[in-house]
Amino acid sequence: MRSAIKLLYFSMGFFLLSCGGEGEHPLKEEHYYLEEVHKEWLAPDSIGEVFIMKDINGISSSFRMTGNNETFGKSWSTFLGINTRTSYTEECFQSFKSGFGMVLGISMRANSPPHGDHITISLEQVDFSYDFDFETIYSLYTPFGNKNLLMTDKGYEAHDDLEIMSTVEILDSLLTAYGTYQEVLHFTLKDFNNYWIDFTVIEIYLAKEVGLVKYVLASGISSERFPK
């Protein structure tokens, strides 16, 4: 019995030494990068740069980029308190604010398999996250309520009967009053419609390598990107 205990202690000691003693040196490092084709959904603007949105009544609103960051999030896997794996995940964050106080956010994060890269877009308190690989909205946040799908090793599942009704489709092109855009992500809010007010954002259009090009309010008023 004592021999078995000594062997166990020796094995654990060897494991600690091989891992650097205090777990500072993981056995394995993994890096997850955003696919370049997905990063094209980020806006090409620079900090302080402005774009204009004009509504159907001719009222203009300027959006200024206030933040644009790219980083690698860090996470760990441990065994017996020892760091056995460190993961670095590419993340991008962009923020804008309009002259009327409307806030726009665009962020992206690489995900480990089987989940794909995902984009999160928020505009005037309507926030959704979309997985490009599964073509699924897996989280939705609004002033009226939130819905989240359960992330599994096979994708996403609804839980507590909270199915997300809102949709995302990728349009080949979009024609507006001021121009035509290719490859446009179109989000349509279809949840909590009994609680909407006139100023609720119910549609968002984001064009590749451009950014926000159109949005629609529950009142029916739409705003479109005005050329510089």
C-alpha positions in Angstrom: 0.0 0.0 0.0 2.8 2.4 1.0 4.6 1.6 -2.3 1.5 2.5 -4.3 1.1 5.8 -2.4 4.7 6.6 -3.0 4.3 5.8 -6.7 1.3 8.1 -6.9 3.2 11.0 -5.2 6.1 10.5 -7.5 3.9 10.5 -10.6 2.1 13.7 -9.4 5.5 15.4 -8.7 6.8 14.5 -12.1 3.6 15.8 -13.7 4.0 19.1 -11.7 7.6 19.5 -12.8 6.8 18.7 -16.4 4.2 21.4 -16.4 6.4 24.0 -14.9 5.5 23.6 -11.2 3.0 26.4 -11.0 1.1 25.8 -14.2 2.6 28.7 -16.0 3.7 26.6 -19.0 0.8 24.7 -20.5 1.2 21.4 -22.2 -0.6 22.7 -25.3 -1.5 26.0 -26.8 -4.3 26.6 -29.3 -4.9 29.6 -31.5 -8.3 30.3 -33.1 -8.3 32.9 -35.9 -11.2 34.6 -37.7 -11.6 33.6 -41.3 -10.6 36.5 -43.5 -13.8 36.3 -45.5 -15.7 36.8 -42.2 -13.6 39.8 -41.2 -14.8 41.5 -44.3 -18.1 42.2 -42.4 -16.2 44.6 -40.2 -16.5 48.3 -41.1 -13.4 49.7 -42.8 -13.7 53.1 -40.9 -11.0 54.6 -38.7 -11.4 56.2 -35.2 -13.1 59.5 -35.6 -14.3 58.8 -39.1 -18.0 59.7 -39.8 -20.7 58.3 -42.0 -24.1 59.7 -42.6 -27.5 58.0 -42.4 -30.6 59.8 -43.9 -34.2 58.8 -43.2 -37.2 58.9 -45.5 -38.1 62.4 -44.1 -34.7 63.8 -45.1 -33.4 63.9 -41.6 -29.6 63.1 -41.4 -27.7 61.5 -38.6 -23.9 61.3 -38.4 -22.3 58.2 -36.9 -18.7 58.6 -35.6 -16.4 55.6 -34.9 -15.4 55.7 -31.3 -13.6 52.4 -30.9 -11.8 49.8 -33.1 -9.8 47.1 -31.4 -8.5 43.7 -32.3 -7.2 41.3 -29.6 -6.8 37.7 -28.5 -8.9 36.5 -25.7 -7.2 34.0 -23.4 -8.7 31.0 -21.7 -7.3 27.9 -19.8 -8.0 24.3 -19.3 -6.8 22.8 -16.0 -6.2 19.4 -14.3 -5.6 19.2 -10.6 -5.0 22.9 -10.6 -2.4 22.6 -13.4 -2.8 24.5 -16.6 -2.9 21.8 -19.4 -4.0 24.0 -22.3 -4.2 27.7 -23.1 -6.4 28.9 -25.9 -6.0 32.3 -27.7 -9.1 33.5 -29.6 -9.1 36.4 -32.1 -11.7 39.1 -31.3 -12.6 42.4 -32.9 -14.7 45.2 -31.5 -16.0 48.3 -33.2 -18.3 51.0 -31.8 -20.0 54.1 -33.2 -22.2 56.8 -31.8 -24.6 59.1 -33.7 -25.3 62.8 -33.1 -28.7 61.8 -31.7 -27.1 59.4 -29.2 -27.8 56.1 -31.1 -25.1 53.5 -30.4 -23.9 51.0 -33.0 -21.6 48.1 -32.1 -20.1 45.4 -34.4 -17.9 42.7 -32.9 -16.6 39.3 -34.1 -15.1 36.4 -32.3 -13.5 33.2 -33.6 -14.9 30.0 -32.2 -13.5 26.6 -31.7 -15.0 23.7 -33.7 -17.7 22.7 -34.2 -18.9 26.3 -33.7 -18.0 28.8 -36.3 -16.9 32.5 -36.3 -19.7 34.7 -35.0 -20.7 38.3 -35.3 -22.6 40.4 -32.8 -24.4 43.5 -33.9 -26.2 45.9 -31.6 -28.1 49.0 -32.6 -30.2 51.1 -30.2 -30.5 48.3 -27.6 -31.3 45.5 -30.0 -28.4 43.0 -29.9 -28.0 39.7 -31.7 -25.2 37.2 -32.2 -25.0 35.0 -35.4 -22.9 31.9 -36.1 -21.7 31.9 -39.7 -21.1 28.2 -39.9 -24.4 27.1 -38.5 -26.3 30.1 -40.0 -28.0 30.6 -36.6 -28.9 33.4 -34.3 -28.0 32.0 -31.0 -28.5 35.0 -28.7 -30.9 38.0 -28.8 -31.0 40.9 -26.3 -33.7 43.6 -26.4 -35.3 46.0 -23.9 -38.3 43.7 -23.8 -36.6 40.4 -23.1 -33.7 38.1 -24.0 -33.4 34.7 -25.7 -30.3 32.4 -25.8 -29.8 29.0 -27.4 -27.8 26.4 -25.6 -24.4 25.8 -27.2 -23.7 22.0 -27.6 -21.0 19.9 -29.2 -23.3 19.6 -32.2 -24.3 23.2 -32.6 -27.2 25.0 -30.8 -30.4 23.9 -29.1 -33.4 25.8 -27.9 -34.1 25.5 -24.1 -36.9 26.4 -21.9 -39.1 26.6 -25.1 -37.4 29.9 -25.9 -37.0 29.5 -29.7 -35.5 32.6 -31.4 -37.9 33.7 -34.2 -35.7 36.5 -35.5 -33.8 35.8 -38.7 -30.6 36.6 -40.6 -30.3 36.3 -44.4 -27.3 37.1 -46.6 -28.5 39.1 -49.6 -26.6 39.1 -52.8 -27.2 42.8 -53.2 -29.3 45.7 -51.8 -30.6 48.7 -53.7 -31.1 51.8 -51.7 -32.0 55.4 -52.6 -28.3 56.3 -52.6 -26.5 53.3 -54.0 -26.2 49.5 -54.5 -24.3 47.2 -52.1 -23.1 43.7 -52.6 -23.3 40.9 -50.0 -25.5 42.4 -47.3 -26.4 40.8 -43.9 -30.1 41.4 -43.2 -31.4 41.0 -39.7 -35.1 41.0 -39.0 -36.5 41.2 -35.4 -39.5 38.9 -35.0 -39.5 38.4 -31.2 -41.3 40.4 -28.5 -43.4 42.2 -31.2 -46.2 42.8 -28.7 -43.9 45.2 -26.8 -42.4 47.2 -29.7 -42.6 50.9 -29.7 -42.2 53.2 -32.7 -38.5 53.7 -32.1 -37.7 49.9 -31.9 -35.1 48.9 -34.5 -36.7 45.9 -36.3 -34.3 45.6 -39.3 -30.6 46.0 -39.7 -28.6 45.8 -43.0 -24.8 45.5 -42.9 -22.8 45.4 -46.1 -19.4 43.7 -46.5 -16.5 46.1 -46.4 -18.9 49.0 -45.8 -20.7 48.7 -42.5 -24.2 49.8 -41.6 -26.2 50.8 -44.8 -29.8 50.7 -43.7 -32.1 50.2 -40.6 -35.8 50.3 -40.2 -37.9 51.3 -37.1 -41.2 49.7 -36.0 -42.9 53.0 -37.1 -41.9 52.2 -40.7 -39.3 54.9 -40.9 -36.1 53.7 -42.5 -32.7 55.3 -42.7 -30.1 54.6 -45.4 -26.4 55.4 -45.8 -25.7 58.6 -47.6 -22.7 58.8 -49.8 -19.8 61.0 -48.7 
